[in-house]
Amino acid sequence: MKFNARPHTDHGLEQHGLYNLNAAYWNLPTPELYEQAILRHEGSLSHMGPLVVRTGHHTAGAAEDSFVVEEASTKDAIWWGKFNKPISEERFELLHQRLASYLQMKEVYVQDCFLGADLGRRLPVRVITEYAWHSLFARNLFIQSDIAPLDDHDPEFTIIDVPRFHAVPSLDHTRSETFVLINFARRLALIGGTSYAGEIKKALFAVLNWLMPGRGVLPMRCAANQGPEGDVALFLGVSGVGKTTLAADPGRTLIGDDEHGWSDEGVYNFEGGCYAKMHRLSEVEEPDTFAAAQRFGTVLENVTVQAQTRRLDLTDDSLTNNARGAYHISAIPNVSPSGVAGHPNSVILLTCDALGVLPPVARLNLDQALYHYVCGYAVQFPGRGPGRREPAVVFSPCYGAPSMPLHPTRYVTLLRERLEKHRPRLWLVNTGWTGGPWGLGRRVDLAHTRVLVNAILSGQLDGGEMRTDPVFGFEVPWVCPGVPAELLDPRGTWADQAAYDAQANRLAGLFRDNFSPLADCLDPQVRAAGPR
């Protein structure tokens, strides 16, 4: 790859509305981005080499501050509502002009990269950032080019990310000074008022969710790995349910940890890196991720560093419990060099049930799998500071609602077609609580979850005896070698079983209420596959 560390002003940024820049640094390698970030006081070097940064008051995504430009191509195509709020072309253009004016005589960093390990389907993108460390984030998370001259890079989509530029809500019609605006017609997204680098990743996932269905690819929020015999497993779920942890199995090859496409040829990684949670990361239980967090090239967001030794303290959540590490996928020892695999043999839907109701594992039929996929049940844990201190029940359709421009039925239809054709094993795995809800019960032991996942992938659970859950209707194994039998029956783990029954009925009601707006859009069999 050709690197050029010298400042340039003539590489086509005018097509993105940027003029009179002091300098534009193109495709800087990791060491030089380190130097730039440290010289500009954007971050500091910690023990063993990771770059540690702070994101300010935004330590997670700002979904409520995200908008999609409403114009001719999107007006009747977007799933408008809570997650896709419209903004006019005029407001987008005015804010874009002011943002471009703000950047005049300033320096920017440009990464020309790709989304999609499938060479025939990869999407060239450009990420323009105000911060050097945001450029390193993009370099870690997306696919670096080693096959095409970057001088000829023609991006299909561009991100302009300017954390220090703020919107004026009364003028721009935004909710706050923070904004993420996506203009699909202009192939341009604007991000400002937040230093949380995850907004770059989320915006580009929204782009893939918009484009890929029309190209015959199902975009999925999932991790994927492959066994020694070539069998492929998908782990679908929202952030925090264990996708990265369970997919990074030393006995299997990691394909990717968060975003994949499923085409007619098989599955492939959309990204070139991992964006993993760091809070309470265990060297014993998650050795590969722990090692990746300690290496040169990794960007650590909001991780506490001991002042004297510069060593990391991954137990400290004084900044946030959503501390993150962004590292290139090559940091994982057993990783697929191609990022491409065949069709899945097993599809595991992951959830984290803080109510203590769902079993740690359950077998699903096709319609049940589609029901739980479109519901996307999990919990959102409270952050630091005043306000809510207990987990909140959330439903994120298709496990990616904040980045999903199309109606959920579009993705459900694509998933049904693939499941019917390739007939993988379908399972629900709960990494949440047992013996009671959060605060009273305990979280399912990760070692037991790993045993259950391995039993699924090996087919060990296929022929075992099952019981039918009286509320949710799915099948639950009576036994699994290596897992206490009592763990498989969550009701039996509660001291007060009447309280369990009440909690189960409460969760079933939440499922029904959430599903109700979608009921008329889905097949009757899917509607009937939910809680009884």
C-alpha positions in Angstrom: 0.0 0.0 0.0 1.2 3.5 -0.7 1.4 5.7 2.3 1.9 9.4 2.1 2.5 11.3 5.3 2.9 14.7 3.8 0.1 17.2 4.0 -1.9 17.6 0.7 -4.8 19.7 -0.4 -5.4 18.4 -3.9 -6.7 14.9 -3.4 -10.4 15.4 -4.2 -11.8 16.6 -0.9 -13.5 19.4 -2.9 -16.0 16.8 -4.0 -17.0 16.5 -0.4 -17.4 20.3 0.0 -14.0 20.9 1.8 -11.9 23.8 0.6 -8.9 25.8 1.9 -7.7 23.2 4.4 -4.4 23.8 6.1 -3.5 20.2 5.5 -5.0 16.8 4.7 -3.1 13.8 5.9 -3.9 10.7 3.7 -3.8 7.1 4.9 -1.2 7.6 7.6 0.1 4.4 9.0 -0.4 3.5 12.7 2.9 4.8 14.1 2.4 8.2 12.5 -1.2 8.4 13.7 0.1 7.7 17.2 2.6 10.5 16.9 0.0 12.9 15.6 -2.5 12.0 18.4 0.1 12.4 21.2 1.5 15.6 19.8 -2.0 17.0 19.5 -2.8 15.9 23.1 -5.6 13.7 21.9 -4.5 10.7 23.9 -1.6 9.1 25.8 0.5 6.0 25.6 -0.1 3.3 28.2 1.8 0.2 29.3 2.5 -2.3 26.5 1.5 0.3 23.8 -2.2 0.9 23.4 -3.3 4.5 22.8 -5.8 5.6 25.6 -8.3 8.4 24.8 -11.3 10.0 26.3 -14.6 10.7 24.6 -16.0 13.3 26.9 -19.6 13.3 27.9 -20.6 10.9 25.1 -19.4 7.4 26.0 -21.9 5.6 23.8 -23.9 6.1 20.7 -26.3 9.0 20.5 -29.2 7.3 18.7 -31.6 10.1 19.5 -29.4 12.6 17.7 -29.3 10.6 14.4 -31.3 11.7 11.4 -31.7 10.5 7.8 -32.2 13.1 5.0 -35.7 12.8 3.5 -35.6 13.2 -0.3 -37.0 11.5 -3.3 -35.1 8.2 -3.0 -35.7 7.8 0.7 -39.2 9.3 1.3 -41.1 6.1 0.7 -38.3 3.6 1.4 -37.1 4.5 4.9 -38.6 3.0 8.0 -39.4 6.4 9.6 -40.0 6.5 13.3 -38.1 6.3 16.5 -34.8 5.1 15.0 -35.0 6.9 11.6 -36.0 10.6 12.1 -36.2 12.8 9.0 -34.3 15.9 8.3 -34.7 18.1 5.2 -32.2 18.4 2.4 -32.0 22.1 3.1 -31.0 21.7 6.7 -28.4 19.1 5.8 -26.9 21.4 3.2 -26.8 24.4 5.5 -25.1 22.4 8.3 -22.7 20.9 5.8 -21.7 24.4 4.6 -21.1 25.6 8.1 -19.1 22.5 9.0 -16.9 23.0 5.9 -16.4 26.6 6.9 -15.3 25.5 10.4 -12.7 23.2 8.8 -11.1 25.9 6.7 -7.4 26.4 7.6 -7.6 23.3 9.8 -6.0 19.9 9.4 -8.0 16.7 8.7 -7.1 13.0 8.4 -8.3 10.8 5.6 -8.6 7.0 5.5 -9.5 5.4 2.2 -10.7 1.9 3.1 -13.3 -0.8 2.3 -16.2 -2.5 3.8 -16.7 -6.2 3.0 -14.1 -9.0 2.8 -15.9 -10.4 -0.3 -13.8 -8.9 -3.0 -16.7 -8.9 -5.5 -19.0 -7.0 -3.1 -16.7 -4.7 -1.1 -17.7 -1.1 -0.7 -15.0 1.6 -1.0 -15.5 4.3 1.6 -13.7 7.4 2.8 -13.5 8.5 6.4 -12.4 12.2 7.0 -11.8 13.0 10.6 -10.8 16.0 12.8 -8.9 13.8 15.2 -5.9 11.7 14.4 -7.1 9.0 16.8 -10.4 8.8 15.0 -8.5 8.1 11.8 -6.6 5.3 13.6 -10.0 4.0 14.8 -11.2 3.8 11.2 -7.9 2.3 10.1 -8.3 -0.5 12.7 -12.0 -1.1 12.2 -12.3 -1.1 8.4 -10.5 -3.0 5.7 -7.2 -1.6 4.6 -6.4 -1.9 0.9 -3.6 -4.1 -0.4 -5.1 -4.7 -3.8 -6.0 -1.4 -5.3 -4.1 1.8 -5.8 -5.4 4.3 -3.3 -4.7 7.1 -5.7 -7.7 5.8 -7.7 -9.9 5.2 -4.7 -13.5 6.3 -5.6 -15.6 6.1 -2.4 -19.2 5.0 -2.7 -19.8 6.7 0.7 -17.9 9.3 2.8 -18.0 10.1 6.5 -17.0 13.6 7.7 -16.4 13.4 11.4 -15.8 16.7 13.3 -16.3 16.3 17.1 -15.5 19.9 17.9 -18.2 21.3 15.6 -21.6 21.6 17.2 -25.0 22.0 15.7 -27.4 24.9 16.6 -30.7 23.1 17.4 -32.9 26.1 16.7 -31.2 26.6 13.3 -30.4 23.1 12.3 -33.6 21.4 13.6 -31.5 18.8 15.5 -32.3 17.6 19.0 -29.1 18.9 20.5 -25.6 20.1 19.6 -24.7 16.5 18.7 -25.7 15.2 15.3 -25.3 12.2 13.0 -26.9 13.0 9.6 -26.9 10.5 6.8 -27.7 11.6 3.3 -28.0 8.4 1.1 -28.6 10.4 -2.1 -25.4 12.5 -1.6 -23.5 9.4 -0.3 -22.4 11.5 2.6 -22.7 11.4 6.4 -21.9 14.2 8.8 -21.0 13.6 12.5 -20.4 16.3 15.1 -20.6 17.3 18.7 -19.4 13.8 19.9 -16.0 12.3 20.3 -17.3 8.8 20.6 -15.7 7.1 17.6 -18.3 4.3 17.5 -20.6 6.7 15.6 -18.4 6.3 12.6 -18.9 2.5 12.7 -22.6 2.8 13.3 -23.1 5.2 10.4 -21.3 2.9 8.0 -23.3 -0.1 9.2 -26.5 1.9 8.4 -25.1 2.4 4.9 -24.6 -1.3 4.5 -28.1 -2.0 5.9 -29.4 0.4 3.2 -27.4 -0.8 0.2 -26.8 -4.5 0.7 -30.4 -5.9 0.6 -30.8 -4.4 -2.9 -27.6 -6.3 -3.9 -28.8 -9.6 -2.7 -27.0 -9.6 0.7 -28.5 -9.9 4.2 -26.6 -7.5 6.5 -26.4 -8.9 10.0 -25.3 -7.7 13.5 -23.5 -10.9 14.4 -20.1 -12.5 15.0 -19.0 -15.6 13.0 -16.5 -18.4 13.4 -15.6 -21.6 11.6 -14.6 -25.0 13.0 -11.7 -27.2 12.0 -14.1 -29.2 9.6 -15.3 -26.1 7.9 -18.7 -25.7 9.8 -19.7 -22.1 10.2 -21.6 -20.5 13.2 -23.3 -17.2 13.5 -23.9 -15.4 16.8 -26.6 -12.7 16.4 -27.2 -10.1 19.0 -27.1 -6.6 20.2 -24.0 -5.0 21.9 -23.0 -6.6 25.2 -24.6 -10.0 24.9 -21.4 -11.9 24.3 -20.9 -12.0 20.5 -17.2 -11.2 20.6 -16.5 -13.4 23.6 -18.2 -16.5 22.3 -17.0 -16.2 18.7 -13.3 -15.8 19.8 -12.9 -19.4 20.6 -9.3 -20.8 20.5 -10.6 -24.0 19.0 -12.3 -22.3 16.0 -11.3 -19.7 13.5 -12.7 -16.2 13.9 -14.3 -14.7 10.8 -15.4 -11.5 12.4 -16.9 -10.2 15.7 -19.8 -7.8 14.9 -21.1 -7.2 11.3 -21.4 -9.7 8.4 -23.2 -10.2 5.1 -24.9 -13.4 4.0 -24.8 -13.7 0.2 -25.7 -16.5 -2.2 -22.1 -17.8 -1.7 -21.9 -17.7 2.1 -21.1 -15.2 4.9 -18.3 -12.6 4.9 -17.0 -10.0 7.4 -18.0 -6.4 6.7 -15.1 -5.1 8.8 -11.4 -5.5 9.3 -11.3 -5.0 13.0 -13.0 -5.5 16.4 -14.7 -3.0 18.7 -14.9 -4.9 22.0 -16.1 -3.9 25.5 -13.2 -3.6 28.0 -15.0 -3.3 31.3 -14.0 -6.2 33.6 -12.3 -8.0 30.7 -10.9 -11.2 32.1 -7.5 -12.5 31.0 -8.6 -16.0 32.0 -12.0 -16.1 30.3 -11.3 -13.9 27.3 -7.5 -14.3 26.7 -7.4 -13.2 23.0 -9.4 -10.0 23.6 -7.4 -9.3 26.7 -4.2 -9.6 24.8 -5.5 -7.4 22.0 -6.3 -4.7 24.6 -2.6 -4.6 25.7 -0.9 -4.2 22.3 0.5 -1.4 20.2 -2.0 -0.1 17.7 -5.1 -0.6 19.8 -7.2 2.4 20.7 -8.8 2.3 24.2 -11.8 4.6 24.8 -12.4 5.7 28.4 -10.2 3.0 30.0 -8.7 4.0 33.3 -4.9 4.1 33.4 -2.9 4.1 36.6 -1.0 7.4 36.8 2.4 6.2 37.9 2.7 2.9 36.0 0.6 3.6 33.0 -1.0 0.2 33.5 -4.6 -0.4 32.6 -7.3 -0.8 35.2 -10.2 -2.6 33.5 -12.2 -2.9 36.7 -12.7 0.9 37.1 -16.0 2.2 35.7 -15.7 5.7 37.0 -15.9 7.0 33.4 -18.3 4.5 32.0 -19.1 0.8 31.9 -19.0 1.1 28.1 -15.2 1.4 27.8 -14.1 0.1 24.4 -11.1 -1.2 22.6 -10.7 -0.9 18.8 -8.1 -3.1 17.3 -7.3 -4.7 14.0 -8.6 -8.2 13.6 -5.0 -9.5 13.1 -4.6 -9.1 16.9 -6.7 -12.3 17.3 -4.3 -15.3 16.8 -6.8 -17.7 15.2 -8.4 -15.5 12.6 -9.5 -16.1 9.0 -7.2 -14.4 6.6 -9.9 -14.0 4.0 -12.9 -13.1 6.2 -15.0 -15.2 4.0 -16.7 -18.6 4.7 -19.6 -20.8 3.5 -23.2 -20.9 4.6 -23.8 -21.3 8.4 -24.4 -24.7 9.9 -25.6 -23.1 13.2 -27.3 -19.8 13.9 -27.4 -18.8 17.5 -29.5 -15.9 18.7 -28.0 -14.3 21.8 -29.8 -12.4 24.5 -28.9 -11.2 28.0 -32.0 -11.6 30.1 -31.6 -9.5 33.3 -35.1 -10.6 34.5 -33.9 -14.1 35.1 -36.6 -15.8 33.1 -35.2 -17.3 29.9 -33.2 -20.6 30.0 -29.5 -20.5 29.1 -30.3 -22.5 26.0 -33.4 -23.3 23.9 -33.9 -24.9 20.5 -36.0 -22.8 18.0 -38.0 -23.7 15.0 -37.9 -21.5 11.9 -40.8 -19.2 12.9 -39.6 -18.9 16.5 -36.1 -17.9 15.2 -37.7 -15.2 13.0 -39.9 -14.0 15.9 -36.9 -13.6 18.3 -34.8 -12.1 15.5 -37.4 -9.4 14.7 -37.9 -8.7 18.4 -34.2 -8.4 19.3 -34.7 -8.7 23.0 -31.9 -7.8 25.5 -31.2 -5.3 28.3 -29.5 -2.0 28.5 -27.3 -1.6 31.5 -27.1 1.8 33.3 -24.1 4.0 32.9 -22.3 6.0 35.5 -23.9 9.0 37.1 -27.4 9.9 38.3 -30.6 8.4 37.0 -31.5 4.8 36.3 -29.4 2.3 38.2 -31.0 -0.9 37.0 -31.0 -2.6 33.6 -33.8 -1.6 31.2 -35.6 -4.1 28.9 -34.9 -3.2 25.3 -36.1 -4.5 22.0 -33.9 -3.8 19.0 -35.5 -5.2 15.8 -33.1 -7.5 13.9 -30.5 -6.6 16.6 -29.6 -3.4 14.8 -32.6 -1.0 14.9 -30.5 2.3 15.4 -28.6 1.5 12.2 -31.5 -0.1 10.2 -33.0 2.2 7.6 -35.4 -0.3 6.0 -38.5 -1.8 7.6 -37.7 -4.9 9.6 -39.7 -7.1 7.3 -37.2 -6.6 4.6 -34.5 -8.2 6.7 -36.8 -10.9 8.0 -37.7 -11.9 4.5 -34.0 -12.2 3.5 -33.3 -14.2 6.6 -36.2 -16.6 6.0 -35.1 -17.3 2.5 -31.6 -18.2 3.7 -32.8 -20.3 6.6 -35.3 -22.2 4.5 -32.6 -22.9 1.9 -29.7 -23.9 4.1 -31.5 -25.2 7.2 -28.9 -24.5 9.9 -29.4 -25.4 13.5 -31.4 -22.6 15.3 -30.8 -21.9 19.0 -31.4 -19.2 21.5 -28.6 -18.7 24.1 -29.2 -16.5 27.1 -26.0 -15.0 28.8 -28.0 -13.2 31.4 -29.3 -14.0 34.9 -30.6 -17.1 36.7 -31.9 -17.8 40.2 -33.6 -14.4 40.2 -33.4 -11.0 38.3 -30.4 -8.7 38.3 -29.6 -7.7 41.8 -30.9 -11.0 43.3 -29.8 -13.8 41.0 -26.4 -14.4 39.4 -25.2 -14.3 35.8 -24.9 -17.5 34.0 -21.3 -18.7 34.3 -19.4 -18.0 31.0 -17.8 -21.5 31.3 -21.3 -23.1 31.2 -22.3 -20.9 28.3 -19.2 -22.0 26.3 -20.1 -25.7 27.0 -23.6 -25.1 25.8 -22.4 -23.4 22.6 -19.9 -26.2 21.9 -22.7 -28.7 22.4 -24.8 -26.8 19.9 -22.0 -26.6 17.3 -21.1 -30.3 17.6 -24.7 -31.4 17.3 -24.5 -33.0 20.8 -27.9 -31.4 21.7 -29.7 -32.3 18.5 -31.1 -35.7 19.6 -31.4 -35.1 23.3 -34.7 -35.1 25.2 -36.5 -31.7 25.3 -39.2 -30.1 27.3 -41.5 -27.4 25.9 -41.4 -24.1 27.8 -45.0 -23.4 28.9 -44.7 -19.7 28.4 -42.4 -19.2 25.4 -43.0 -22.5 23.6 -39.5 -23.3 22.6 -37.7 -26.6 23.4 -35.3 -26.7 26.3 -32.8 -29.6 26.8 -33.2 -31.6 30.0 -29.4 -32.3 30.2 -26.1 -31.2 28.7 -22.9 -32.8 29.8 -20.8 -30.4 31.7 -23.7 -28.1 32.7 -25.6 -28.5 36.0 -29.1 -29.9 35.2 -30.8 -27.4 37.5 -29.4 -24.5 35.4 -31.4 -25.6 32.4 -34.7 -25.0 34.2 -34.7 -21.4 35.3 -37.9 -21.7 37.3 -36.2 -24.3 39.5 -33.3 -21.9 40.3 -35.6 -19.4 41.9 -36.3 -19.7 45.6 -39.8 -18.3 45.1 -41.2 -20.0 42.0 -44.4 -18.0 42.1 -42.3 -14.9 41.7 -40.6 -16.6 38.7 -44.1 -17.3 37.2 -45.0 -13.6 37.6 -41.8 -12.5 36.1 -42.1 -14.9 33.1 -45.6 -13.6 32.4 -44.4 -10.0 32.7 -41.6 -10.7 30.1 -44.1 -12.5 27.8 -46.3 -9.4 28.0 -43.4 -7.1 27.1 -42.7 -9.3 24.1 -46.3 -9.1 22.9 -46.5 -5.4 23.4 -43.3 -4.9 21.5 -44.4 -7.2 18.6 -47.8 -5.7 18.2 -46.9 -2.9 15.8 -45.2 -5.4 13.5 -47.8 -8.2 13.7 -49.8 -7.3 10.6 -46.6 -7.1 8.5 -45.4 -10.7 9.2 -46.5 -14.2 8.4 -49.2 -15.7 10.7 -46.8 -18.5 11.6 -44.3 -15.9 12.9 -47.0 -14.1 14.9 -48.0 -17.4 16.5 -44.4 -18.3 17.4 -44.2 -15.8 20.3 -45.0 -16.3 24.0 -48.3 -17.9 24.8 
